[in-house]
Amino acid sequence: MVEDEQLLADAVAEGLRRETFAVDVAYDGAGALERLDLNEYDVLVLDRDLPTVDGDEVCRQVAGSRPYTKILMLTAASTVGDRVDGLSLGADDYLGKPFAFAELVARVRALGRRSRPAAPPVLERDTVKLDPSRREVYRSGHYVGLSRKEFALLEELLRAEGGVVSTEQLLERVWDEHTDPFTNVVRVTVMTLRRKLGDPPVIETVAGVGYQIR
């Protein structure tokens, strides 16, 4: 999330986190480019009118060098001409201010799906079924209530389609840049997730690597 109005940026970021997104925030263009050099983001929510480096230049650089990162321009400049200009710069979507938060969430989810290989609308593996749009999880047909982080972690494991997901990848995709890289939060969340999903366990630990659902 890149927005120079700090209160708005923080409010939107917190709202997105409640929707299970991992969100980092920058308040200017230079800060955004620094974070983009360090992390692979699925979606960049970008204001156009930014200090240090303007949003248009950030958009050009990201579109030219990071095609996996989808760009949603979120800006008060919302005339037809503004939208055409933004999309011409390389933005994948454009949403004018003021905006409905539910629409922002829907657009971010849609862009996030495009940033990765196509996945089915409902993720299933073994006896676990996860519906991202409804935010529901079932094990052997029985509903399982999960916290936001547990849901997001399980979604990442299911999207891997049997592959191993490292602790570092889970920290980056489920938490955010402020999370201590030496924390045991992933291990603890996996433990509670295993308990809630019940027996037999479906999440396997791959020693020294990460976790998987075969």
Summary of the structure (lengths in Angstrom):
residues: 214
radius of gyration: 18.2
end to end distance: 33.8
largest distance: 57.1
contacts: 626
relative contact order: 0.11
helix: 43%
strand: 17%
